[in-house]
Amino acid sequence: MRRLLSVALRQQGFAVWLAADGEEAADLYERNHETIDVVLIDVRMPRRDGPQTLADLREINPAISCCFMSGDFGGYSEETLRDLSSAAVLRKPFHLDEIGQTLRELTHDRQLVTSSR
C-alpha cells in the first residue's frame, strides 16, 4: 500500500517520503520537517501507532498538519482521531484521487496560514 500511494501521489505532483513505521517516520520528519507540508499517517503501524507517531512529530513541530488513514481504526474512533487535531481522517479503501485532493486541500490551507503570518 505504501509503495502504491507513493507512486500515485508522485504522479499527482507531490514529493513523497516513505517510512515503514512510526519510529522511522519521526526520524525522517526530524531531518526533513522544514520541507514537509503535511503528513499522511496510517492509524495502525508496527512499533508505534499513528496517534503515538503524531505525538512524536508534534514534539518536533507542534503545528504539523496530519491526515490519518486506516482500514481498521483499532481502539480509536474517527472522532478520537479528529480530537487529536488531525486535519483529515480517511477510511480505506479510498480512491487515489480522493487522497490527492485531501492532501492538496491541506497543503493549500497550510500555505494560506503561513503566508498570512
Backbone as numpy.savetxt, mean C-alpha at the origin, in Angstrom:
# Nx Ny Nz CAx CAy CAz Cx Cy Cz
0.99 -13.44 -7.32 0.17 -12.25 -7.32 1.04 -10.99 -7.32
2.11 -11.02 -6.51 2.99 -9.86 -6.40 3.60 -9.51 -7.74
4.07 -10.50 -8.46 4.71 -10.25 -9.77 3.67 -9.77 -10.79
2.49 -10.36 -10.78 1.42 -9.94 -11.69 1.06 -8.48 -11.45
0.89 -8.10 -10.19 0.59 -6.71 -9.87 1.71 -5.78 -10.32
2.94 -6.23 -10.13 4.09 -5.41 -10.54 4.06 -5.13 -12.03
3.86 -6.15 -12.82 3.81 -5.99 -14.28 2.65 -5.08 -14.68
1.47 -5.34 -14.11 0.28 -4.55 -14.47 0.45 -3.09 -14.07
0.98 -2.84 -12.89 1.13 -1.45 -12.44 2.23 -0.73 -13.21
3.29 -1.42 -13.56 4.34 -0.81 -14.39 3.76 -0.43 -15.77
2.91 -1.29 -16.32 2.28 -0.99 -17.61 1.36 0.22 -17.51
0.87 0.50 -16.31 0.00 1.66 -16.10 0.81 2.90 -15.71
2.14 2.79 -15.73 3.00 3.95 -15.50 3.53 4.13 -14.09
3.31 3.16 -13.22 3.79 3.26 -11.85 5.21 2.73 -11.73
6.01 3.33 -10.88 7.28 2.74 -10.44 6.91 1.79 -9.31
7.48 0.60 -9.30 7.07 -0.43 -8.35 8.29 -0.99 -7.62
8.18 -1.08 -6.29 9.16 -1.78 -5.47 8.42 -2.97 -4.87
9.03 -4.15 -4.88 8.39 -5.36 -4.37 9.04 -5.81 -3.07
8.21 -6.27 -2.14 8.70 -6.86 -0.90 7.92 -8.14 -0.65
8.62 -9.16 -0.18 7.99 -10.46 0.06 7.23 -10.53 1.37
7.60 -9.65 2.33 6.92 -9.66 3.62 7.07 -8.28 4.27
6.47 -8.13 5.44 6.45 -6.85 6.12 7.83 -6.34 6.51
8.70 -7.22 6.94 10.05 -6.79 7.34 10.83 -6.28 6.14
10.72 -6.97 5.03 11.39 -6.52 3.80 10.78 -5.20 3.33
9.48 -5.05 3.48 8.81 -3.81 3.08 9.31 -2.63 3.91
9.46 -2.81 5.22 9.95 -1.74 6.08 11.37 -1.34 5.70
12.21 -2.32 5.43 13.59 -2.04 5.03 13.62 -1.29 3.70
12.84 -1.75 2.75 12.76 -1.12 1.43 12.22 0.31 1.54
11.19 0.49 2.36 10.60 1.81 2.52 11.58 2.76 3.21
12.29 2.27 4.18 13.26 3.12 4.88 14.30 3.66 3.90
14.73 2.84 2.97 15.75 3.26 1.99 15.18 4.14 0.88
13.89 4.04 0.58 13.31 4.71 -0.59 12.11 5.59 -0.30
11.78 5.86 0.94 10.51 6.52 1.27 10.36 7.91 0.64
11.45 8.55 0.33 11.34 9.89 -0.26 10.80 9.86 -1.69
10.87 8.70 -2.33 10.39 8.59 -3.71 9.11 7.76 -3.83
8.57 7.31 -2.70 7.37 6.48 -2.72 6.17 7.31 -2.27
5.16 7.41 -3.13 3.96 8.21 -2.84 2.87 7.44 -2.11
2.78 6.15 -2.38 1.72 5.33 -1.78 2.22 3.90 -1.68
1.77 3.19 -0.65 2.14 1.78 -0.51 0.88 0.92 -0.59
1.03 -0.21 -1.23 -0.03 -1.20 -1.37 0.40 -2.40 -0.52
-0.38 -2.71 0.51 0.02 -3.74 1.46 -1.06 -4.80 1.55
-0.66 -6.06 1.43 -1.59 -7.16 1.65 -1.82 -7.28 3.15
-3.03 -7.54 3.55 -3.36 -7.66 4.96 -2.67 -8.87 5.56
-2.64 -9.98 4.83 -2.07 -11.23 5.32 -0.74 -11.48 4.63
0.33 -11.41 5.41 1.68 -11.66 4.90 2.45 -12.47 5.93
3.53 -13.13 5.50 4.36 -13.84 6.47 5.11 -12.87 7.39
5.43 -13.33 8.57 6.23 -12.63 9.59 5.51 -11.43 10.19
5.12 -10.43 9.43 4.40 -9.26 9.94 3.23 -9.01 9.00
2.03 -8.93 9.56 0.87 -8.72 8.70 0.80 -7.27 8.24
-0.20 -6.95 7.44 -0.32 -5.61 6.87 -0.42 -4.50 7.89
-1.33 -4.59 8.88 -1.42 -3.53 9.88 -0.13 -3.37 10.70
0.55 -4.47 11.02 1.83 -4.37 11.73 2.87 -3.68 10.84
2.86 -4.01 9.56 3.79 -3.39 8.62 3.51 -1.90 8.50
2.23 -1.53 8.41 1.88 -0.12 8.33 2.38 0.63 9.56
2.27 0.02 10.73 2.78 0.66 11.96 4.29 0.89 11.84
5.02 -0.08 11.30 6.46 0.08 11.10 6.76 1.21 10.12
6.00 1.27 9.04 6.22 2.31 8.03 5.88 3.69 8.58
4.90 3.75 9.45 4.52 5.04 10.06 5.62 5.57 10.99
6.45 4.69 11.51 7.59 5.15 12.32 8.59 5.89 11.43
8.66 5.51 10.17 9.55 6.17 9.21 8.90 7.43 8.68
7.60 7.34 8.36 6.86 8.47 7.79 5.43 8.44 8.31
5.11 9.25 9.31 3.76 9.24 9.87 2.67 9.61 8.86
3.02 10.28 7.78 2.03 10.72 6.78 1.91 9.76 5.61
2.39 8.55 5.75 2.37 7.58 4.65 0.94 7.35 4.15
0.80 7.21 2.85 -0.49 6.89 2.23 -0.49 5.39 1.94
-1.51 4.69 2.45 -1.55 3.23 2.36 -2.86 2.74 1.77
-2.76 1.71 0.97 -3.92 1.00 0.46 -3.75 -0.47 0.85
-4.70 -1.01 1.62 -4.68 -2.43 1.96 -5.42 -3.22 0.89
-4.97 -4.46 0.70 -5.68 -5.38 -0.18 -5.65 -6.75 0.47
-6.65 -7.56 0.19 -6.65 -8.93 0.69 -7.86 -9.68 0.19
-7.70 -10.97 0.07 -8.82 -11.86 -0.20 -9.39 -12.39 1.11
-8.59 -12.28 2.18 -8.97 -12.75 3.50 -8.41 -11.77 4.51
-9.27 -11.03 5.17 -8.83 -10.02 6.12 -8.41 -10.61 7.46
-8.48 -11.96 7.59 -8.09 -12.59 8.84 -8.95 -12.06 9.98
-8.32 -11.62 11.05 -9.05 -11.12 12.21 -9.45 -9.66 12.10
-9.18 -9.04 10.95 -9.49 -7.62 10.76 -10.77 -7.45 9.94
-11.49 -6.41 10.22 -12.63 -6.05 9.38 -12.20 -4.90 8.48
-12.96 -4.67 7.44 -12.66 -3.54 6.55 -12.71 -2.24 7.35
-13.65 -2.13 8.26 -13.76 -0.93 9.09 -12.52 -0.74 9.96
-12.02 -1.83 10.55 -10.81 -1.75 11.37 -9.63 -1.28 10.54
-9.52 -1.80 9.33 -8.41 -1.40 8.45 -8.52 0.08 8.10
-9.72 0.55 7.84 -9.90 1.98 7.55 -9.60 2.83 8.79
-9.92 2.31 9.97 -9.63 3.04 11.21 -8.12 3.19 11.43
-7.34 2.36 10.78 -5.88 2.47 10.88 -5.36 3.57 9.94
-6.28 4.35 9.40 -5.97 5.44 8.47 -5.49 4.93 7.12
-5.97 3.78 6.75 -5.71 3.31 5.40 -6.54 4.16 4.46
-5.94 4.62 3.39 -6.66 5.47 2.44 -7.67 4.67 1.62
-7.41 3.36 1.46 -8.31 2.52 0.68 -8.14 1.07 1.12
-9.19 0.28 0.92 -9.15 -1.16 1.20 -9.77 -1.85 0.01
-9.01 -2.73 -0.63 -9.49 -3.47 -1.80 -9.58 -4.95 -1.46
-10.71 -5.54 -1.81 -10.90 -6.97 -1.58 -10.59 -7.73 -2.87
-9.74 -8.76 -2.76 -9.44 -9.63 -3.89 -10.64 -10.55 -4.10
-10.94 -10.92 -5.30 -10.27 -10.49 -6.53 -10.75 -9.11 -6.95
-9.86 -8.38 -7.55 -10.19 -7.06 -8.07 -9.64 -6.98 -9.49
-10.14 -6.05 -10.25 -9.65 -5.83 -11.61 -8.38 -5.01 -11.53
-7.43 -5.31 -12.38 -6.16 -4.58 -12.38 -6.37 -3.09 -12.65
-7.36 -2.78 -13.47 -7.67 -1.37 -13.73 -8.15 -0.67 -12.46
-8.91 -1.41 -11.64 -9.44 -0.85 -10.40 -8.30 -0.47 -9.45
-7.33 -1.35 -9.31 -6.24 -1.04 -8.39 -5.38 0.11 -8.94
-5.18 0.14 -10.24 -4.44 1.25 -10.85 -5.15 2.56 -10.63
-6.46 2.57 -10.81 -7.25 3.79 -10.61 -7.19 4.25 -9.16
-7.33 3.31 -8.24 -7.27 3.64 -6.81 -5.92 4.25 -6.46
-4.84 3.65 -6.93 -3.50 4.17 -6.63 -3.27 5.53 -7.29
-3.80 5.71 -8.49 -3.69 7.03 -9.15 -4.40 8.10 -8.32
-5.59 7.77 -7.83 -6.34 8.72 -7.00 -5.58 9.04 -5.72
-5.01 8.04 -5.07 -4.26 8.27 -3.84 -3.00 9.08 -4.10
-2.34 8.81 -5.20 -1.13 9.55 -5.56 -1.50 10.99 -5.88
-2.59 11.19 -6.61 -3.04 12.54 -6.96 -3.40 13.32 -5.70
-4.15 12.68 -4.79 -4.53 13.34 -3.54 -3.30 13.72 -2.74
-2.30 12.86 -2.72 -1.07 13.13 -1.96 -0.32 14.30 -2.59
-0.29 14.36 -3.92 0.41 15.45 -4.60 -0.31 16.78 -4.33
-1.63 16.75 -4.24 -2.37 17.97 -3.94 -2.04 18.49 -2.54
-1.95 17.56 -1.59 -1.61 17.95 -0.21 -0.20 18.51 -0.16
0.74 17.83 -0.81 2.14 18.28 -0.81 2.29 19.63 -1.48
1.62 19.85 -2.59 1.77 21.11 -3.31 1.08 22.27 -2.60
0.14 21.98 -1.70 -0.55 23.07 -1.00 0.19 23.51 0.26
1.26 22.83 0.61 2.04 23.19 1.81 2.94 24.36 1.56
